[in-house]
Amino acid sequence: MSGIYIHIPFCKKACHYCNFHFSTSLKLKEDMVNAICREIALRSEYLKDKNLKSIYFGGGTPSLLDERDLSLIFETIDKYFIWSPDAEITLESNPDDLDFAKLMVLQRVGINRLSIGVQSFFEEDLLWMNRAHTATEALGCIKMAQDIGYHNITIDLIYGSPVTNMSIWVSNIAQALALQIPHISSYCLTVEEKTALHHQIKSGKSLAPSNEKSNEQFLYLMNTLDNQGYDHYEISNFSKPKHYAVHNTNYWNGAHYLGIGPSAHSYDGISRSWNIANNKKYINHINEAILPLEVEILTDETRYNEYIMTGLRTIWGVGLAEIEAFGTHYLDYFTKVISKEVTLGMVMAKNERYYLTQSGKFFADKIAMDLFYIS
């Protein structure tokens, strides 16, 4: 089965750390929704498998969409694709958008999984990040969503910021556990170029994140959630059994997906494509029935490297049989390099599959890069 990702490029405020494509002006929202529907029609033949296992509204802030917007998008998808009643339909949302009326709208249009950008339950964290919501709103919207029947909920939490001390981090995890959240996505704060945070650090207005503190908080996160019965099924994702994110799991396992909207990426097993990251140009191109995208035809080398990068990050690891399918020279290279990581205790081997150890998870990107094949 396939999946569809829909990028909604609007936010109320610009978070200091964010480098995703978005605009804080909503003037083009109606035009954007109409263009998204047109792109779905224009690209309806992209996925050979029309049976959707997941639909994911990301951004940006998809919870800024109203009932008319969401209904129009779903009606368009319904014209060209098929999805079963148990398909996962996720909407990323900010706590300040999730009042009772909005939650009822989301239920009514068919959203069955909420991804809530909490980031922290502490006001000092949220102010430093320039988030639009308060700590009270973060707590209140989760309880309200649960009260009206949303049980498939994931929240985002950020660790490693200069204002997130260990006491705050411990309390954030404790609060998530007290709320019985079945899925937690937790990300280490990174400083991306061209963000407000990057500028603040360069100008001396903000401290840079501490690797030592980030590692301490990541270790606490892993150990605590493991003790509470969560599976650490991807570097940044923890889930109770049967609550793995279907959409993202398909990404990591190489399933095909169609990306709709400005900056959205698509993958069909042969190529990868991505839309222009400019709202006005995207709308104008789509209105002229021109797909505003670039395409990369994937070589065996690229597909091998992507398999290593995504597979090692997951609970499923990487397998020798899958690697050999790319070519025997990839298998020879992999087995030569991976032996060092096994000796160092960064990777463990079992039944011809390789998995990161807890120590290895701190160096996931470096280990993957060492295993990349560069001709």
Secondary structure in CASP SS format (residue, H / E / C, confidence):
PFRMAT SS
TARGET T0000
AUTHOR 0000-0000-0000
METHOD secondary structure of the structure
MODEL  1
M C 1.00
S E 1.00
G E 1.00
I E 1.00
Y E 1.00
I E 1.00
H E 1.00
I E 1.00
P C 1.00
F E 1.00
C C 1.00
K C 1.00
K C 1.00
A C 1.00
C C 1.00
H C 1.00
Y C 1.00
C C 1.00
N C 1.00
F C 1.00
H C 1.00
F C 1.00
S E 1.00
T C 1.00
S C 1.00
L C 1.00
K C 1.00
L C 1.00
K H 1.00
E H 1.00
D H 1.00
M H 1.00
V H 1.00
N H 1.00
A H 1.00
I H 1.00
C H 1.00
R H 1.00
E H 1.00
I H 1.00
A H 1.00
L H 1.00
R C 1.00
S C 1.00
E C 1.00
Y C 1.00
L C 1.00
K C 1.00
D C 1.00
K C 1.00
N E 1.00
L E 1.00
K E 1.00
S E 1.00
I E 1.00
Y E 1.00
F E 1.00
G E 1.00
G E 1.00
G C 1.00
T C 1.00
P H 1.00
S H 1.00
L H 1.00
L C 1.00
D C 1.00
E H 1.00
R H 1.00
D H 1.00
L H 1.00
S H 1.00
L H 1.00
I H 1.00
F H 1.00
E H 1.00
T H 1.00
I H 1.00
D H 1.00
K H 1.00
Y H 1.00
F C 1.00
I E 1.00
W E 1.00
S E 1.00
P E 1.00
D E 1.00
A E 1.00
E E 1.00
I E 1.00
T E 1.00
L E 1.00
E E 1.00
S E 1.00
N C 1.00
P H 1.00
D H 1.00
D H 1.00
L C 1.00
D C 1.00
F H 1.00
A H 1.00
K H 1.00
L H 1.00
M H 1.00
V H 1.00
L H 1.00
Q H 1.00
R H 1.00
V H 1.00
G C 1.00
I C 1.00
N C 1.00
R E 1.00
L E 1.00
S E 1.00
I E 1.00
G E 1.00
V E 1.00
Q E 1.00
S C 1.00
F C 1.00
F C 1.00
E H 1.00
E H 1.00
D H 1.00
L H 1.00
L H 1.00
W H 1.00
M H 1.00
N C 1.00
R C 1.00
A C 1.00
H C 1.00
T C 1.00
A H 1.00
T H 1.00
E H 1.00
A H 1.00
L H 1.00
G H 1.00
C H 1.00
I H 1.00
K H 1.00
M H 1.00
A H 1.00
Q H 1.00
D H 1.00
I C 1.00
G C 1.00
Y C 1.00
H C 1.00
N C 1.00
I E 1.00
T E 1.00
I E 1.00
D E 1.00
L E 1.00
I E 1.00
Y E 1.00
G C 1.00
S C 1.00
P C 1.00
V C 1.00
T C 1.00
N C 1.00
M H 1.00
S H 1.00
I H 1.00
W H 1.00
V H 1.00
S H 1.00
N H 1.00
I H 1.00
A H 1.00
Q H 1.00
A H 1.00
L H 1.00
A H 1.00
L C 1.00
Q C 1.00
I C 1.00
P C 1.00
H E 1.00
I E 1.00
S E 1.00
S E 1.00
Y E 1.00
C E 1.00
L C 1.00
T C 1.00
V C 1.00
E C 1.00
E C 1.00
K C 1.00
T C 1.00
A H 1.00
L H 1.00
H H 1.00
H H 1.00
Q H 1.00
I H 1.00
K H 1.00
S C 1.00
G C 1.00
K C 1.00
S C 1.00
L C 1.00
A C 1.00
P C 1.00
S C 1.00
N H 1.00
E H 1.00
K H 1.00
S H 1.00
N H 1.00
E H 1.00
Q H 1.00
F H 1.00
L H 1.00
Y H 1.00
L H 1.00
M H 1.00
N H 1.00
T H 1.00
L H 1.00
D H 1.00
N H 1.00
Q C 1.00
G C 1.00
Y C 1.00
D E 1.00
H E 1.00
Y E 1.00
E E 1.00
I C 1.00
S C 1.00
N E 1.00
F E 1.00
S E 1.00
K C 1.00
P C 1.00
K C 1.00
H C 1.00
Y C 1.00
A C 1.00
V H 1.00
H H 1.00
N H 1.00
T H 1.00
N H 1.00
Y H 1.00
W H 1.00
N C 1.00
G C 1.00
A C 1.00
H C 1.00
Y E 1.00
L E 1.00
G E 1.00
I E 1.00
G C 1.00
P C 1.00
S C 1.00
A C 1.00
H E 1.00
S E 1.00
Y E 1.00
D C 1.00
G C 1.00
I C 1.00
S E 1.00
R E 1.00
S E 1.00
W E 1.00
N E 1.00
I C 1.00
A C 1.00
N C 1.00
N H 1.00
K H 1.00
K H 1.00
Y H 1.00
I H 1.00
N H 1.00
H H 1.00
I H 1.00
N H 1.00
E C 1.00
A C 1.00
I C 1.00
L C 1.00
P C 1.00
L E 1.00
E E 1.00
V E 1.00
E E 1.00
I E 1.00
L C 1.00
T C 1.00
D H 1.00
E H 1.00
T H 1.00
R H 1.00
Y H 1.00
N H 1.00
E H 1.00
Y H 1.00
I H 1.00
M H 1.00
T H 1.00
G H 1.00
L H 1.00
R C 1.00
T E 1.00
I C 1.00
W C 1.00
G C 1.00
V E 1.00
G E 1.00
L H 1.00
A H 1.00
E H 1.00
I H 1.00
E H 1.00
A H 1.00
F H 1.00
G C 1.00
T H 1.00
H H 1.00
Y H 1.00
L H 1.00
D H 1.00
Y H 1.00
F H 1.00
T H 1.00
K H 1.00
V H 1.00
I H 1.00
S H 1.00
K H 1.00
E H 1.00
V H 1.00
T H 1.00
L C 1.00
G C 1.00
M C 1.00
V E 1.00
M E 1.00
A E 1.00
K E 1.00
N C 1.00
E C 1.00
R E 1.00
Y E 1.00
Y E 1.00
L E 1.00
T C 1.00
Q H 1.00
S H 1.00
G H 1.00
K H 1.00
F C 1.00
F C 1.00
A H 1.00
D H 1.00
K H 1.00
I H 1.00
A H 1.00
M H 1.00
D H 1.00
L H 1.00
F C 1.00
Y C 1.00
I C 1.00
S C 1.00
END
